């Protein structure tokens, strides 16, 4: 069934699923945004092929972000400095949260995103000034709305940690001193601070999840087809809905076109067009690519087998 088809079954398939916590109009708004054609090509037979360009939420944008973050990931690993014997490190994985009401997710998700957008620049300035750090950050929605920020900081100096084992027996490295200071600096919610002693997968997690979180097309198809949802499907839909809704509201209020950043990183991490293109080729060659048997990005963009819809005039 075509993702661009606007029949009512699109949301009805959600009704009996435990994963369903998204209002019908939110799903419809995300669906309409993804479905809106960006490039239209008229064929000789009179039909029009609408090809999606790179825009937030679709597979082409996802490929760009995934490739860029993979390059940054490798640079961040090289900047990791740790003294495992003495439990010191210069690198920390941080999660920054803010309150929201899952019983009223539409209103409070937008409120949470506005708070995050307002506080994050101030927080990052504080971290640069006090810890002389570089950073990689990403906004992410909770499964039932709301927003939090994942952040990797790499400081000039190393800081003391201690081993911590949670109730499930999972061991991690923590720093009470940093957590207390960071929580005060964040000011709008709770924080979680984990020391990174070695390349334990945290860099790959951030680069991989950042790429995944940008692509909602497969999630929308699963909803429409009545299939089981994947772990982060609802997160992705809430995120795309929230950032685009808030951007439109800001544009309406100011009269100026605006965008909301979902990811960011320090200038110390540099990505050239050549590096990004090379990484795209690796992604397409080494995984289930956007179109089967696609070998290059250009071929992917030219092949509209999976990503176009024909409208007969």
N, C-alpha and C positions, 0 to 999 in steps of 0.2 A: 504494500500500500504506500502510495506516495506521500512523503512528508509534507508536500505543499497542498495536499488535499484538505479542505477545510470542513470535512463532514464532522458531525457531532460525536461520532464514535471515538474521536481522538482523546477526549478526556474521560469518556464513560468507562473505558477499559481500566481506569484507575480505581474505580469505586470499591472493589473488594480486596484491594491490596493493602497490606499492613504499611507499606512504604509511603502510601499516599498522605501527604500533609500539605499539598500545595493547592491553593484555591484555583478553580477552573479558569478564571479570567487571567491569572498569572501565567498559567501554562499557555493559554491562547495568545497572550501578548508576546511571550518568548517565541512561540511558533510563528507568529506573524512577522516578527523581526527577522528571524532566520530565513523565512520563506521569501522575503521581499527581494525581487531580482535586482541585481546591480548592473550587470552587463546583458543587453538584449541583442541577439543576432537574428535577423530575418532570413529565413531560408527561401529558396526559389519556389517551393510549393506553398508559400504563404504562411507557414508556421513560424513561431518565434521561439528560440531557445534562450532561456534565461540562465546565465551562468553566474554563480556566486563569486564575488571577488573576495579578497582578504578583508574580512570584517570580524570583529570580536564575536566569538562563539562558533565560527564554522571551522571546517577541517583545514582550510588553507592557512587561516590565522594560527590555528593550533600548531601546524607544522613550522611556521616561522618562530613562534615562541619556544617550542620544544628545541629547535636547533640552536637558538640564541642561548638558552639556559644551559644546554649541554656544554657549550664553549665556556661559559662563565663557571660552570661546575668544575671543569678541569683547572682553571686558574685558581679557584678558591682552595682546592685540595693542595696545591703547591704552596699556598700561603699559610697553611695550618702548621703551627708550632706547638709542640706539647712535650712535657716532661712526665711521662707516664709513671715513673718510679715515685716521683714526689707529688703526683696528681695536680699538675699545673698545665694550663692551656691558654692559648690566646684566642680560641674560637668557641663560640657558644651558639646553641640553637635555642631560640626564644619564641614562645607563643604569647601574644598579647590579646586579651579578651576584653569585651565590654558587654554590659547588660542589655538584654532585650526580652520581650515577652513572647514566648512561642504560642500563646493563646491568641495573640493579635499580630501575627508575623508580618503582614503587609506594612502596617504603620511602623512597627518597632524595628523592622529590618532596615528601613530607610533611615530611621533615626540613628540606629547603630552605625550605619555606613557614614552618615554625616559626622558623627562624633569621631570616628576613626579618621576620616579625611581631614578633619580639623586638627586632631591631636598629633597625628603621625609626623608631619614636618617638624613640629616643635620637639618631639621626642628624638627624632634623628639628629637634630642640631645638638641636643643635649649629649647624645652618645658620641658624636664626633668631637665635641669640645672636651668631654671628661674622660673618654676612653681612647681617643685618637684612633677610632676604628673605621674600617670599611664594612659594608653591609650589603646583603641581598634580602629583599623583603617581598612578600606577596600577601594580598588580601584574599581571604577565603570565607565563603559562607558556611554556616552550620547546616546540618541536615534539615533543620526545621526553621531556617531563617537566621537572622542575626549575622554578625561579622566578627572575624578575628584576623590577626596578622601573624604570619610565620616570618621569622627573621633570623638570619645568620649574621652574627657580627664577628669580625676578625680584628682583634685589638693589637696595638703596638706592643703592649706588655702582656705577660702571662699572669693568670690569677689562680689562686688556690681553690681547689675543689675537694669534695669528699665523696666516697662511695655511698650510694643510696639504693636500697632494695625495697621495691613496693610490695603490696599485698599479694601480687601474682608472682613474686619471685624475680621480677625483671630488675636487673641492675643498671644503674645510670650514675652519672657524675653530676654533682650539684654544687652550687656556691650560694650560701645564705647571704653573704655580703652583697654580691651582685644582685641577687633577687630582690633584696630589700630596697636597694638604690633604684633599680630599674622599675620596680612597682611604684615607687614614689614619683619617678619621672613620667611614667605612663599615665597615672592619675585617674584614668577612667574605667579601670577594671583590674582583674587579676592578671598575673604573669606566671609563666613557667620557664625556668632557665636550666638548660642542660649543657654541661661542658662536653666538648668534643675532643677526645684524646687521640683519635685516629680516624681514618676514613671508614667510619662504621656504616656508611650508606646514607648519612644525613644529607650530603651534597647531592647525591643521586636522587634522593627522595624529593628534595626541593625542586630540582630541575625537571624531574619526571612529573611530579604533581602539578607544577605550574603549567606545563604543557597540557596535561589532561584536563585541568580545570577550565581551560579556554574553550573546549569543544563540547557543545551540547547536542549536536545533531544526532548522534547515536542514542543519547538518552531520550530525545523526542521520538525517535523511531520506535524504541522499545515501548514507550508509553502508548503510542498509536497502535502498535501491533499486539498489545496486551501481554508482552513478555515480562519476565522477571527483571526487576531493576538491578543495576550494578550498585556497588557500595556508595559511590559519590554522585550518582545521577541527580538526586534532589538538590545536593549542594550546588551543582553546576547551574541548574535552572534558576535557583534563587539568586545566585550571583549575577548571572546575565540580566535577569529581570531588574534587580536592584540597581546595578550600575547604569543601565540604560534609562530606567525610570528617573533616577536622581539627576542624571545628566540632562534629560529633557525638562525636568522641573527647573533646574538652574538656568537653562537656556530660556525658558519661558519667563522667569523672573528678571533676568538680566538683559535679555534680548541678544545675547551673544552665544554663538555655538560653543559648546564645551564638551570635553571628554573627561573621564575619570580614570586615573591610572590604577591598574590592578597589580602591577609589579614594578619594581625599581631596584637599582643597584648603584654602587659607588663608581666614580670615574676610574678607580684603580682597575676595575674589570673592564676590559675593552673587547669589543666584538667587531671584527671586520666583515665586510660583505662576503669576502672570499671564504672566511672561516665558517660563516653561517651557511653559505651555499654548500660547502663540503659536508657539513653536518646534516643538511637536508638529504643529500645523496645517501649518506650512511643510514639515516632513518628509513628512507624509502626502500633501500636495498636489503636491510636487515630485519624488517618487520612486515606485518600485514599492512601494506601501504595503502594510500588513499584509493588507488585503483589497482587491482591485481595486475602484476607484471609490469607496473610502471617503473621505469629505471631512472628517470630524471625529473626534476621539478617542472621543467618546461613541458614535458610530455604529460605530466599530471594535470597541468592547467589546460592543456589543449584537449585532453580526453574527457568528454563530458558524459560518459556512459552512466556514471553513478551520481553525478552532482548537478544535472540539469533537468529541467522540466519543460516540456513543449506545450505551448498554448496555441490552439488552432484559432485563427482569426475568423 
